[in-house]
Amino acid sequence: MTNSLLTFLLLLPFTLSNSFRHVHSDQNQSIEDKLLKKVGDLYEVKQFMITAKASKPALMVARVPDKDFKYYWIKVGLSNFDQFRTTYDFYVEPKTLKISYLDLMIDDGNNRTAIITLWQWRHFRRHPAFKKMHYYRNGKIIASG
């Protein structure tokens, strides 16, 4: 077997998988661009982009809907130092394009995350308990332990 044929056979799987990702990406590109713009238009995200400008703020689609997951997961964070550090996590419902906030600081028995409305996020994020492990009861946020 010649070197060029061997090289071709070794690189073929990578070429095919990259082509598939590119085609898949093109099919979802317009909806993902629309969702990134919609999340990017939130007042808090606009402010973050301005105040964190020196640290390379960015938005990214972390996950798309599939049979086990019904949202688009949009992350807002810093993309410097060859890594992405998340500041905000949003879920977008694909049919209604309703944006919700993914609260990752939940300490409520078995629940470690909660999907809350933008109104709730805007209301509770100013509370000191929001920055600690917390849970929600009767419309209030309560810090754990």
N, C-alpha and C positions, 0 to 999 in steps of 0.2 A: 504494500500500500504506500502510495507516495505521501510525502509530508503535507502537501496542499490538500489532498483528499482527507487525510487524517484530521487536519486542522478544521476543515469544513464540517466533518462529522461531529467533532467535539464542540464546535460553536453553534451548531444547528439548534439544539434545545434552547439556548439562551436567546437566539434570534427569534425563534417562534414565540417564546414567552413574552419577550419585550414587545413584539408586534401585537399580541393579544391585549396586553395592558394598554397599549396606545389606542387600539380600536375601542376598548371598553371605556377608556378615559374620554375619547371623543364623543361617545354616545351620551355620557353624563355631563359633559363639559358645560353646556348651556344652563342646565338646572343648577349645577354646582356654582357657577359664576353668579347666577341670580341670587342664590342663598347667601353666598359670601357678601354680596353687595347689601342684601337685606340686613344681615347681622352687622355688617360694617356701618350701616346707617343708624344703628342705635346710638343714642347720645353718649352713653357710657363708653362704648367702643370707640367712638370718634375722639372722646377726651383721652382715652388710654393711648390711642395712636399718636396724639399730639404730645402728651406728657412723656411718653416712653420713646420718642423719636430717635434718640441717640442709641437706644438698645435694640434697634431693628424690630419694631412690633410687626406682627403678621397675623393673618387669619388662615386657617387650614381646615379642610374637610377631613375629619379623623375617621369617619365611618359612614357608609351609605346604607339605606334600608336593604334588608334581605329577609329571608323567611323567618329568622329568629330575632330581628331587630327592626322596629318600625319607624325610626327617625333618621334624619341626617344629623350627624354629630359634628358641630363646628367648634373649633378651639380658637381662642384668641390668646396670644402670648408673645413672648420674646424669642426671636430666632437668631440670636447672636451666639458666638462661641461654638459654632457647628452643632448646636442642639436647639430644640424647641422647648421652652418652659412655659407651661400653660398658666394663664391668669384667670380666664373665664371659659366655662364650658356651656355651650348652648345646644339644645335639641330643636330641630325644626321638623314639624309634621309635614310630610310630603304633599298631602292633598290640600290642606288648608294654608300651608306655609306659616302656621302659627309658631312663634318662637317661645321656647321655655328655657329656664335656667336649670342646669344640672348641679344640684347642691351635693358636693362630695364630702361634707363635714358632718354628716348625719351619724348620730349614735343613738339609734332607736331599736334596741333588741337586735334582730337579725338584719334590719335595714341599714345599709351603709351609704346609700345615696337616695336622693329624692328629686323628683322633677317638680319644680315650682313655677308659677306664672311669673312673667316679667314684673307685674305689679308687686307680688310678694317679694321677689328678689330686691326690687328697688326699695321697698319698705324695710325689710329685715337686714339688708347689708350694712345699714348704718348702726345697727345694734351691736354692742360689744360681744355678745354671745355668738354672732355670726362667724367671727374669726376663730372660734373655738369649736370643739366637738359639741354638737347641739341636737335638739329634737324640737318638733313642733307639737303643741297641745292647745286645743281650743283657740286657734288663731294667734297664738303667742309663740315666740322662740325662747327656748330654755337651754342654757348651757349645761352640759353634762358634768357631773361630779364636781 
